[in-house]
């Protein structure tokens, strides 16, 4: 897993390109599967086929499987949707994470 080079990038947080299983949930009624593609300390981009049920600023739960095949190595918390790219996926910014998830995030980002 390497750091992507992004000239003209306006974001200040260190980011990493990844390909990890991801799940977005809205309450207990809706869960959508996708792939985590871009990760920083404050946000992430998740590719998914359909985000038709989601809107900007929706609060969602998220779970990223940090080690594929290891259900105990999960980064999870709550976030808000900051951008929806139809047919591509959605960007979220983190609003809540437990200490274990924050540690996993820092490990993934190598910070």
C-alpha positions in Angstrom: 0.0 0.0 0.0 1.7 3.2 -1.1 0.9 6.8 -1.0 -0.5 8.3 -4.2 1.1 11.3 -5.7 -1.5 14.0 -6.3 -0.2 17.2 -7.8 -2.7 20.1 -7.5 -4.2 18.4 -4.4 -5.8 20.9 -2.1 -6.4 18.6 0.9 -3.9 19.0 3.7 -4.2 15.6 5.3 -1.9 12.8 4.3 -3.9 10.3 2.2 -3.4 6.8 1.1 -4.8 4.8 -1.8 -6.2 1.4 -0.6 -8.5 -1.3 -1.7 -10.3 -2.7 1.3 -13.8 -4.0 1.8 -16.2 -1.4 3.1 -19.7 -1.2 4.4 -22.0 1.8 4.8 -25.1 1.6 6.9 -28.0 3.9 7.5 -29.8 2.9 10.7 -30.6 -0.8 10.9 -32.6 -0.9 7.6 -30.0 -0.3 4.9 -26.4 -1.6 4.4 -24.4 -1.0 1.2 -21.2 -2.8 0.3 -18.3 -1.1 -1.4 -14.5 -0.7 -1.6 -12.5 1.8 0.4 -10.3 3.6 -2.2 -8.9 6.7 -0.5 -8.3 7.3 3.1 -7.1 10.2 5.3 -7.3 11.0 9.0 -10.6 12.9 8.5 -12.2 11.3 5.5 -12.5 8.5 3.0 -13.8 7.7 -0.5 -15.8 4.5 -1.0 -16.5 3.1 -4.5 -19.9 1.5 -4.8 -22.3 0.6 -7.6 -25.3 2.4 -6.1 -25.8 5.2 -3.6 -29.4 5.9 -4.7 -30.6 5.8 -1.1 -28.1 8.2 0.2 -28.0 12.0 0.2 -25.4 14.7 1.1 -25.0 15.2 4.8 -26.7 11.9 5.7 -25.2 10.4 8.9 -24.0 6.9 8.2 -22.2 4.1 10.0 -19.1 2.7 8.3 -16.9 -0.3 8.7 -13.6 -1.0 6.8 -12.1 -4.4 7.0 -8.4 -3.5 7.4 -7.1 -7.0 6.9 -9.1 -8.9 4.3 -10.4 -12.2 5.8 -9.9 -11.0 9.4 -13.3 -9.9 10.8 -11.6 -8.7 14.0 -9.4 -6.1 12.3 -12.2 -3.5 11.6 -12.0 0.3 11.5 -15.5 1.6 12.3 -17.5 4.6 13.4 -19.9 7.2 12.2 -19.5 9.7 9.4 -21.4 12.2 7.2 -21.6 12.1 3.5 -19.7 15.0 2.0 -19.9 14.2 -1.7 -21.7 11.7 -4.0 -20.3 10.9 -7.4 -23.1 9.1 -9.3 -21.9 5.8 -10.6 -18.6 6.0 -8.7 -19.2 6.2 -5.0 -19.2 8.6 -2.1 -16.9 10.6 0.1 -17.5 10.7 3.9 -15.9 12.7 6.7 -15.5 11.0 10.0 -17.5 12.3 13.0 -17.0 9.5 15.6 -14.6 6.6 16.1 -13.5 4.6 19.1 -9.9 4.6 20.3 -9.1 1.2 18.7 -10.4 2.4 15.3 -8.4 5.6 15.6 -5.3 3.5 16.2 -6.0 1.3 13.2 -6.5 4.4 11.1 -3.1 5.8 12.2 -1.5 2.5 11.4 -3.0 2.4 7.9 -1.8 5.9 7.3 1.6 5.3 8.9 1.2 8.5 11.1 
